């Protein structure tokens, strides 16, 4: 299993809290939209799961909570 960084876990939580709205997640985290998009891409590379897909985000949220 892949170990996610604290920042990646924060991005996952912000996306879940904002109903997968990247702009809202950006405001929650106080960073640029491109930064969120970069983390989403990196998470997908590491896990094969897309944080913009509801079911994948649910699995990522479970992984981040471990």
N, C-alpha and C positions, 0 to 999 in steps of 0.2 A: 504494500500500500504506500502511496505517495504521502509525504508529510508536507502540508501546506504551511506557508509562512503566516505570521500574525497578520500582516497586511492583506494577504490573499483571503484570509478568514474574514477580515473586516469588510473587504469588497463583497464577498459572498453574503454576509449578513446585511450589508447596506442594500444590495440588490433584492434580497428577500423582503426586507422591510419596506422597500419602495415599489413592490409589485413588479420587479424586473425593469423599472424605469431607470435608464442609465443617467439621465439628467438629474433625477431626484437623488440617486445614489451619490452622484458627484457633489451635490449640495450637502448631503449628510456627512460625507467624508472631507469636504472642504478642499478638493483637489480638482485638477482639470479633467474634462471628459476624456481626453486622449489617454490620460493616466489610467482611468478605469478600463477603457478599451484594451490597453496594453495588458493589464492584469487579467482581464477576461481571456485574452489570447494565450497568455502564459499558463493560466490554469487549464485551458483546453489542451495545450501541448503536454502538460504534465499528467493530466488525468484522463484525457479523452472525453471529458464531459463539458458541455457547453452551458455556461452560466446564464445564457439568454434563453435556454429551453426550460420550461417549467419543471419537467420531471428530472432533468439533469441538475437543475438548481436545488431541487429537493434533496437529491443524493449528496450534492456538494455541501449543503447546509448540515446534513447528518455527519459527513466526514469532518467538517470544520469544528463540530461540537465535540469530537472525540479527543 
